[in-house]
Amino acid sequence: MLSKLSMQTRKERELLEQIDHERLPVHVAVIMDGNGRWAQKRGLPRVAGHRAGITSVRKIIEASAQIGIQYLTLYAFSKENWQRPAGEVSYLMGLIEEFVLKELDTLSKNNIRFKVLGHMEELSANVRTRLEEAIHKCQANTGMWFNVALNYGSRVEITDACRTIVRKIQQGTLDYAEIDENLISDHLYTASQPDPDLLIRTSGELRISNFLLWQLAYSEIVITPVLWPDFRKQHLLKAIIDYQTRERRFGKVINP
């Protein structure tokens, strides 16, 4: 009888054969949802779901780099998440620090670049230090960009961009007539990066939760019922296959 691991590997190979590597999404964004429900289903505390979710983070970073994804953005912690119980927030921050400590060498050795989207200055000194170390150590890499949205809110991001643009106009370094969509994009946290081609949300929820509101304007969206701690390479491959079946129109009429 095939082991569960062997069956999983075979399934991944079968799915990989269905992928058109010439039409891969350049940028994949993921709303990682379902940690709490995963734990609840097993009679465990919510924090156990967050810890299990770290394994999925590691697996999906690795799988994305192997497949050839150029940009991967994971939604790790929102501005609104500070409203959760203090113990849970503290545990999450500890997990983030632990992940960076354990995975930094792996990220660097695999030529992965690292960027934080969000307000790092509001994080604890320990977490901020670890993140800054990771950014510095990976800055010379040339491979996949791994973005982590941390202490992030899209409305805040857009507000920050507006404030920066207004300040430049006041300083006389920018004319208001220069403001267009490209200029605004250039002042977002994802400046110089392409918008996501594909957004994946786990756990079956049908909302985007204040995530990349500007950037997701024409992204293809795949919702999976799989809870984040159970999300693996085969689920990522299925989402990409789904993406590749779609005709992207960007608001245009094609072959009327």
Secondary structure, 3 states (H helix, E strand, C coil): CCCHHHHHHHHHHHHHHHCCCCCCCCEEEEECCCHHHHHHHCCCCHHHHHHHHHHHHHHHHHHHHHHCCCEEEEEEEEHHHHHCCHHHHHHHHHHHHHHHHHHHHHHHHCCCEEEEECCHHHCCHHHHHHHHHHHHHHCCCCCCEEEEEEEECHHHHHHHHHHHHHHHHHHCCCCHHHCCHHHHHCCCCCCCCCCCCEEEECCCCCCCCCCCCCCCCCCEEEECCCCHHHCCHHHHHHHHHHHHCCCCCCCCCCCC
